[in-house]
Amino acid sequence: MPFLLVLLFIVTPLAELYVIWQVGGLIGLLPTIALLLAASILGGLLLRSQGRTAWRRFVAALQGGRPPAREVADGALIVFGGALLLTPGFITDALGIALLLPPTRALVRGTLVRTLAPRLVGGATARWARP
């Protein structure tokens, strides 16, 4: 866990600054700022449309009487993608947009389910198994 915090709060901003600096050196300051703004605007539009779609699917699942597990996971990934888009930088923008696009979001969701489901089920049953 401490490694993840170091990665999140130290390595990621340094990597973002490096990439912004490199892009700025290649295309100039104003085009770099324009690209960052365009990515944020595009991401905001994508966030809004995908958020609405996820909400409609969530409501449809509830009305259909089935558990909305996939819809909840999609909603969480959409919110996380939106948060990444609010963070300035090309790396976080790329990750955020990837989480907002349905095909890549489905890949991430599948990976999370395969990774976290055994831990969650194992953790839940381990609690009840103790004397």
QUIFENKA-V894325 format. One record per residue. N is the residue number from 1. RES is the residue in one letter. OMEGA is omega as a letter, one per 20 degrees, with the letter a starting at -180 (NA if undefined). BURIAL is # if it has 24 or more other ideal C-beta (glycine too) atoms within 12 Angstrom, else .. Layout:
# QUIFENKA-V894325
n: (N,N)
res: (RES,RES)
omega: (OMEGA,OMEGA)
burial: (BURIAL,BURIAL)
This chain:
# QUIFENKA-V894325
n: (1,2,3,4,5,6,7,8,9,10,11,12,13,14,15,16,17,18,19,20,21,22,23,24,25,26,27,28,29,30,31,32,33,34,35,36,37,38,39,40,41,42,43,44,45,46,47,48,49,50,51,52,53,54,55,56,57,58,59,60,61,62,63,64,65,66,67,68,69,70,71,72,73,74,75,76,77,78,79,80,81,82,83,84,85,86,87,88,89,90,91,92,93,94,95,96,97,98,99,100,101,102,103,104,105,106,107,108,109,110,111,112,113,114,115,116,117,118,119,120,121,122,123,124,125,126,127,128,129,130,131)
res: (M,P,F,L,L,V,L,L,F,I,V,T,P,L,A,E,L,Y,V,I,W,Q,V,G,G,L,I,G,L,L,P,T,I,A,L,L,L,A,A,S,I,L,G,G,L,L,L,R,S,Q,G,R,T,A,W,R,R,F,V,A,A,L,Q,G,G,R,P,P,A,R,E,V,A,D,G,A,L,I,V,F,G,G,A,L,L,L,T,P,G,F,I,T,D,A,L,G,I,A,L,L,L,P,P,T,R,A,L,V,R,G,T,L,V,R,T,L,A,P,R,L,V,G,G,A,T,A,R,W,A,R,P)
omega: (r,r,r,r,r,r,a,a,a,a,a,r,r,r,r,r,r,a,r,r,a,r,r,r,a,a,r,a,a,r,r,r,r,r,r,r,r,r,r,r,r,r,r,r,r,r,a,a,a,r,r,r,r,r,r,r,r,r,r,r,r,r,r,r,r,a,a,a,a,a,r,r,r,r,r,r,r,r,r,r,r,r,r,r,r,r,a,r,a,a,a,r,r,r,r,r,r,r,r,r,a,a,a,r,r,r,r,r,r,r,r,r,r,a,a,a,r,r,a,r,r,r,a,a,r,r,a,a,a,r,NA)
burial: (.,.,.,.,.,.,.,.,.,.,.,.,.,.,.,#,.,.,#,#,.,.,#,.,.,.,.,.,.,.,.,#,.,.,#,#,.,.,#,#,.,.,#,.,.,#,#,.,.,#,#,.,.,#,.,.,#,#,.,.,.,.,.,.,.,.,.,.,.,.,#,.,#,#,#,#,#,#,.,#,#,#,.,#,#,.,#,#,#,#,#,#,#,#,#,#,#,#,#,#,#,.,.,.,#,.,.,#,#,.,.,#,.,.,.,.,.,.,.,.,.,.,.,.,.,.,.,.,.,.,.)
